[in-house]
Amino acid sequence: MRVSWPVRYVVPILLALGVPVAPGFSAEPPPARPELRLSLHDAIQAAIDNNANVRLLKERIVAAQAAASTSLGALLPNVSGFMSGTNQTVNLAAFGLPPDRLSGLGLQRPVTEPFDVYNARASLVQNIFSLSLIQRWRAAKTGIDVAGLEAEVTKRDVMATAGLLYMEASRAEAAVKARLADLELSEQLLKLAQDRKKAGVATGLDVTREEVQVENTRQRLLVAQNDHESAKLNLIRALGIDFDVTVTLTDTLTLAKIDPQTPETALSVARENRAELKAQITRQKLASLSLSSVTSERIPSLSLNGDYGWIGLKPDEALATRSVGLMLSVPIFDGGQREGRISETRSRVRQESIRMKDVSDQVTLEVRNALLTLDSSTQQVTVAEKGIELALKELTFARDRFAAGLSTNIEVTNAQTSVARARDNMIEALFRFNASRINLARAKGELEQIF
């Protein structure tokens, strides 16, 4: 009589008997990975929340805000204070007092005796007028807008990328299902060939031919399963979530109804919504303000300087003193440094104008390409549907002829290949349709509306 013991009982018994247990031998099976059910909307939201590029751009906004605060600080009052107590000696001769004057003052040598000086003082510096500082502050505020728009561009890029990766994972999943259906069909046709051989109608070659077809389909299934897992890993990486999860996609490739639109209408919407265009316009403004800031350095600036405090030989004998003054700074010559910066900044203004034309052309290209691909993929889906219908009809006729003994199963295997190809065409057409929808929404700046 043979007794089977559960693993959780075997391990303690072996340990009690002093029998070594391999490190990999576990009493309990490893815990299953948690399942994460993802819709397309959930995937897009996860990408926005977790993607590293989006988070980096948010930090750039914070840095731009800090830079603007720094520029503003140069226009606000700058107040500082200090307290000091020193013990010192002074060489009066160094201040132009000759020895005969020193003797007249009752001093035997030019260096004084040590004495204490206590000083407590607050100072104020206020820029009253500096056009350069004002323009620099305005440029820094514009830099915040640029950082915000660049973050929006990155956010939409991440949304589009996550959506496309979701569609690729859906395509890979559909391919796995198609290969499973192909395998099921191959096994049915293999059984048919075996039955017909037993009945003396088919030959061993017919059976072998179907066996080869089954193994080929299994091979394609393994490839499809690997592609599916790889696509899900790419999706997880784009979403920035933990790899130790089992991702289950809840949305599939479908054909949605799309309202027809002309390129002119789509381009009009894109020019209004695209964050890239807004960002480039703001960069041009930033370059112009930077140029104005540098050229304004030629203009005189006016500032107020003052201090108030107490000074004396002893803290209790210190007397209040103050000073107030206006300083007019007139730039005259700095060795050509200012003119060099002006020339450099003017070049940046011209560069941003060139980029504006390039960005506008890129938006136009993306919109027109997306419209063309969407129209083509819609027609491809219609053709693929018809192709599946005809391939299945061909398979039915070939199987019936083979079952009736009117032909070999060459026609059947050819029809199987046609069915598999038709299924692949349908999957690819649906993928192209959904990808082109995402690309068109991205090109028009309307990703939020479809997600």
RODOLUM-975498 format. One line per 8 residues: for each residue x, y, z negated of C-alpha. Coordinates in steps of 0.05 Angstrom, whole numbers. Example, Ala and Ser with C-alpha at 12.3 -4.5 7.8 and 13.67 -1.06 7.14 Angstrom:
2
246:-90:-156 | 273:-21:-143
***
This chain:
451
0:0:0 | 28:68:20 | 13:130:-21 | 19:201:8 | 37:255:-42 | 25:330:-29 | 88:371:-21 | 74:413:-83
79:349:-125 | 140:320:-90 | 188:378:-103 | 180:380:-180 | 189:304:-183 | 253:307:-141 | 281:363:-185 | 264:324:-249
302:263:-221 | 362:307:-204 | 354:298:-129 | 379:360:-92 | 328:396:-51 | 348:434:12 | 342:510:5 | 294:514:64
248:461:32 | 190:500:3 | 133:475:-39 | 85:524:-6 | 78:542:67 | 104:611:86 | 51:665:80 | 15:683:144
29:751:174 | -27:801:164 | -72:813:224 | -78:883:252 | -139:893:297 | -125:951:343 | -172:988:389 | -144:1036:440
-166:1095:397 | -133:1065:335 | -68:1055:374 | -67:1127:398 | -80:1153:327 | -26:1108:297 | 24:1134:349 | 7:1206:331
15:1193:257 | 78:1149:258 | 118:1163:321 | 188:1189:305 | 188:1240:361 | 123:1272:337 | 150:1276:266 | 215:1307:290
178:1361:328 | 138:1378:266 | 203:1389:229 | 226:1435:285 | 164:1478:272 | 184:1483:199 | 254:1503:220 | 227:1556:268
183:1584:212 | 243:1589:167 | 283:1625:221 | 226:1675:229 | 226:1687:154 | 301:1700:157 | 292:1751:212 | 236:1785:174
281:1789:112 | 328:1835:150 | 272:1886:156 | 250:1883:83 | 285:1916:24 | 346:1880:1 | 357:1889:-74 | 415:1862:-113
444:1873:-183 | 506:1858:-221 | 537:1866:-290 | 612:1869:-303 | 660:1880:-360 | 733:1889:-344 | 797:1904:-382 | 846:1940:-336
905:1986:-327 | 914:2036:-271 | 978:2061:-236 | 963:2135:-230 | 1022:2147:-185 | 989:2103:-133 | 933:2156:-130 | 981:2212:-114
997:2240:-183 | 1071:2260:-186 | 1113:2247:-249 | 1113:2321:-270 | 1038:2322:-269 | 1036:2259:-311 | 1082:2290:-364 | 1037:2351:-365
980:2305:-383 | 1021:2275:-440 | 1035:2210:-404 | 1104:2180:-408 | 1094:2130:-352 | 1048:2125:-291 | 1013:2061:-315 | 957:2075:-365
944:2037:-428 | 893:1980:-423 | 821:2002:-426 | 752:1970:-418 | 700:1987:-366 | 628:1962:-370 | 582:1970:-311 | 510:1947:-299
480:1967:-232 | 424:1952:-182 | 431:1969:-108 | 381:1976:-52 | 390:1972:23 | 330:1985:68 | 332:1987:144 | 288:2046:162
294:2038:237 | 329:1984:278 | 295:1966:343 | 343:1907:352 | 322:1876:285 | 248:1887:302 | 255:1852:370 | 295:1796:338
238:1785:288 | 187:1784:344 | 229:1734:382 | 233:1690:320 | 157:1691:314 | 152:1671:387 | 200:1614:372 | 148:1586:325
97:1586:382 | 148:1551:427 | 161:1498:374 | 87:1487:365 | 74:1479:439 | 133:1432:447 | 105:1391:391 | 38:1389:427
73:1367:492 | 109:1311:454 | 44:1291:420 | 8:1283:486 | 67:1246:517 | 65:1198:458 | -11:1189:466 | -3:1173:540
55:1126:527 | 17:1089:472 | -44:1084:517 | -4:1056:575 | 31:1006:530 | -36:985:503 | -60:973:574 | 3:933:590
-10:890:529 | -82:881:551 | -58:862:621 | -11:810:590 | -67:783:548 | -113:778:608 | -57:741:645 | -53:690:588
-128:679:593 | -123:672:668 | -67:620:662 | -108:582:610 | -166:581:659 | -119:558:714 | -93:503:669 | -163:480:652
-181:478:725 | -118:440:742 | -132:388:689 | -204:380:716 | -178:371:787 | -125:322:762 | -179:280:730 | -219:283:794
-159:259:834 | -147:202:784 | -220:182:788 | -220:183:863 | -156:141:864 | -189:89:819 | -248:89:867 | -199:75:924
-215:141:959 | -152:181:941 | -79:162:942 | -23:165:891 | 4:225:928 | -61:263:913 | -53:248:839 | 21:268:839
5:332:876 | -45:351:822 | 4:332:767 | 55:379:797 | 2:433:799 | -13:422:725 | 60:429:705 | 69:491:748
9:522:714 | 37:504:646 | 102:538:665 | 65:601:686 | 26:599:621 | 90:598:580 | 116:658:619 | 51:695:609
51:681:534 | 122:707:528 | 104:770:567 | 44:780:522 | 84:777:458 | 137:822:488 | 85:873:508 | 56:873:438
126:885:409 | 135:945:454 | 67:971:432 | 86:963:358 | 151:1000:370 | 115:1058:402 | 64:1062:345 | 119:1062:292
85:1008:250 | 114:946:216 | 135:890:262 | 113:837:211 | 40:840:233 | -1:801:282 | -32:850:330 | -100:834:359
-125:880:414 | -200:893:410 | -207:931:477 | -199:897:544 | -187:920:616 | -253:945:643 | -278:987:702 | -307:1052:676
-349:1101:716 | -309:1161:738 | -341:1224:765 | -310:1245:832 | -268:1308:829 | -229:1348:880 | -155:1363:872 | -171:1438:867
-218:1426:808 | -169:1380:773 | -112:1429:783 | -153:1486:756 | -167:1446:693 | -93:1427:687 | -69:1499:693 | -115:1517:636
-100:1459:590 | -29:1434:602 | 14:1449:541 | 77:1447:585 | 54:1508:624 | 36:1545:560 | 102:1526:529 | 141:1551:589
103:1617:590 | 121:1626:517 | 194:1609:530 | 195:1664:582 | 168:1712:530 | 220:1688:480 | 276:1700:530 | 250:1771:545
246:1788:471 | 316:1761:460 | 341:1805:517 | 305:1866:487 | 337:1851:419 | 407:1851:448 | 398:1912:492 | 367:1950:433
434:1944:397 | 455:2005:439 | 403:2047:402 | 425:2081:336 | 397:2051:272 | 380:2085:207 | 383:2054:137 | 375:2076:65
427:2057:13 | 422:2070:-61 | 443:2045:-129 | 427:2059:-201 | 461:2035:-264 | 500:2047:-327 | 576:2053:-334 | 622:2068:-392
682:2048:-434 | 636:2014:-484 | 567:1984:-474 | 536:2032:-525 | 570:2092:-492 | 550:2075:-420 | 515:2131:-382 | 466:2127:-325
492:2142:-255 | 462:2137:-186 | 474:2147:-113 | 426:2154:-55 | 444:2162:18 | 421:2154:90 | 467:2120:140 | 460:2130:214
497:2077:254 | 514:2096:325 | 544:2040:368 | 601:2067:412 | 647:2011:435 | 654:1939:414 | 703:1913:465 | 648:1894:514
617:1840:469 | 548:1871:472 | 548:1875:548 | 570:1803:551 | 512:1781:508 | 464:1823:550 | 489:1790:614 | 482:1721:582
411:1734:558 | 390:1761:626 | 413:1696:657 | 369:1659:607 | 310:1701:629 | 323:1682:702 | 331:1609:683 | 264:1607:648
231:1638:710 | 262:1582:753 | 237:1530:703 | 167:1560:706 | 163:1545:781 | 190:1475:769 | 140:1460:714 | 82:1486:755
103:1442:814 | 110:1382:769 | 40:1391:741 | 12:1396:812 | 49:1333:832 | 24:1294:772 | -48:1314:783 | -48:1296:857
-12:1230:846 | -60:1211:790 | -120:1226:834 | -92:1185:891 | -76:1126:846 | -144:1129:813 | -180:1128:880 | -136:1071:906
-143:1029:843 | -218:1037:844 | -220:1009:914 | -171:954:894 | -219:931:839 | -275:924:889 | -231:885:937 | -206:841:880
-277:824:858 | -293:803:929 | -228:763:932 | -246:724:868 | -315:709:896 | -287:682:961 | -231:643:927 | -280:608:881
-324:592:940 | -264:563:977 | -247:521:916 | -318:494:912 | -317:474:986 | -248:441:980 | -266:403:918 | -331:378:948
-295:355:1011 | -243:319:970 | -295:287:925 | -332:262:987 | -267:233:1014 | -267:278:1075 | -197:307:1061 | -136:302:1017
-128:348:958 | -80:394:996 | -140:438:1010 | -156:436:935 | -87:457:913 | -86:512:965 | -153:536:938 | -126:533:867
-69:578:888 | -118:626:920 | -159:629:856 | -98:642:813 | -75:697:861 | -145:728:862 | -146:729:786 | -78:763:785
-101:814:836 | -161:829:793 | -119:838:730 | -70:883:766 | -125:925:797 | -159:935:730 | -93:953:698 | -77:1004:753
-147:1034:745 | -141:1043:670 | -69:1067:674 | -88:1118:727 | -145:1142:683 | -95:1155:628 | -46:1188:676 | -100:1233:704
-123:1254:635 | -51:1267:617 | -40:1308:680 | -103:1349:667 | -88:1359:593 | -152:1323:572 | -124:1261:535 | -164:1277:473
-229:1272:512 | -220:1200:535 | -191:1176:469
***
